Amino acid sequence: MGYWGFRHVQVFLQFTGLLMAFAMRINMSMAIIAMTVEKSFAWKMQTQSVILSSFLWGYVVLQIPSGVIAARYGGKILLASCIAVNSAACLLIPFVAYETGWKGLCVLRVLQGLSQGFIFPATHYLVSKWVPVEEKGRCVSFIYSGSYLGMGLQLLASGFIIDIWDWPAIFYSNGLLGIIWFLCYVYFGADCPQKSKMISPEERQLIQTSLGQVGNQKALKTPWKAILTSVPFHALLTMHCGNNWGYWTLITQLPSYMGQALNIHIKKNGVVSSIPYFTTYVLSFVFGFASDYALKRKWCSIGTCRKVCNSVGEFGPAIMLIVLCQVPPGHPHACIFLLAFVVGLNAGNLTGFLITHIDMAPNFAGPLMGLTNCVANFVGLIAPLVAGLILEDEKDPNQWHMVFYLASAVYIVTNVIFIIFASNVEQPWNKPPQDIS
């Protein structure tokens, strides 16, 4: 068997699946700018905020159930369903928006959010079945970098699409590309090597031997009590929540900070907005290959490697945020540079806490991811509200500094908890007693 195997086809399909999902997740943020120019959509800012947030209403609902479904029935059906539903919704959005207004649009966005609740638990499940231990760092980084590349490409392309064809073309192009991906995945995708008819026996044996999954694998009952009483799990959950607090603070507040406090009036174009996401995409490969290389050379243990990467992904943004608070008005390039690395250094998380779900319990990577992502996204919804309470005067730099210092503190504290209490050793409850041979 050569270096390139059928497992890499699965990795590529998961990468492009995340790319499509996140492109469709963020497309409304650019389209709504063009939509509100039309008389048909003369929505106030409050209505626009409702539309933009409606995706998250659905997104948090199915995180935990989808993790359980993935563990029992596999990740293929969930990942395929996610892209199929999102693609169909994209194709319907222009018609529904004109016929029913913002309420019908919100219904479609909630539906998209509901189906995207499948994506991370399903992907974690598929990674736990397809990626050998020796390739885990770079493959996981590559797969999850698709989310950042999807957002970057969508923001970059949307401005040009609107200028040439108008805003409905954003949704039509996303929908058609999603359908093409769906058809390819239905044909080539598989839940695990055992269920694939295209993989060679040699490669199947290589993957199963590496993962300790030789032979047919039966569905296991999720040990919820053991998970919820596990100290390493709670450290992982705390880290995921802390990361989401910082992430949503940055995504929702930095543009307003630069405009209101620093008097930086950057045009609303996709080129500038996409820079942080492309930075994250590039750095994800650096972290992925570096972590695998360090483990191959036996420079450190798996746990040390994960925690070093995660620390760069948490302490790095915390330091950059503090530096950002010191930038005086009139330096837009410095702010863009810092913003790129505040978001970009989060790539360390891809080989940090995000892969820890798989390290500690490969049999239950889907349910673990569903549970932590559900709670973390509720925290992500709270973060902008707290920022709003602090920001009584959006032009006061000192109030903005409080918001960013708080985010820095959350980054630092939660990562310290992760370093001390998290574990990348397979947990005893990963193999329930009745299933141990």
Buried (B, 14 or more C-beta within 10 A) or exposed (E): EEEEBBBBBBBBBBBBBBBBBBBBBBBBBBBBBBBBEEEEBEBEEEBBEBBBBBBBBBBBBBBBBBBBBBBEEBBBBBBBBBBBBBBBBBBBBBEBBBEEBBEBBBBBBBBBBBBBBBBBBBBBBBBBBBBBBEBBBBBBBBBBBBBBBBBBBBBBBBBEBBEEEBBBBBBBBBBEBBBBBBEBBEEBBBBBBBBBEEBEEEBBBBBBEBBEBEEEBEEBEBBBEBBEEBEBBBBBBBBBBBBBBBBBBBBBBBBEBBBBBBEBEEEEBBEBBBBBBBBBBBBBBBBBBBBBEBBEEEEBEBBBBBBBBBBBBBBBBBBBBBEBBEBEEEEBEBBBBBBBBBBBBBBBBBBBBBBBBBBBBBBBBBBBBBBBBBBBBBBBBBBBEBBEEEBEEBEEBEBBBBBBBBBBBBBBBBBBBBBEBBBBEBBEBBBBEEEEE
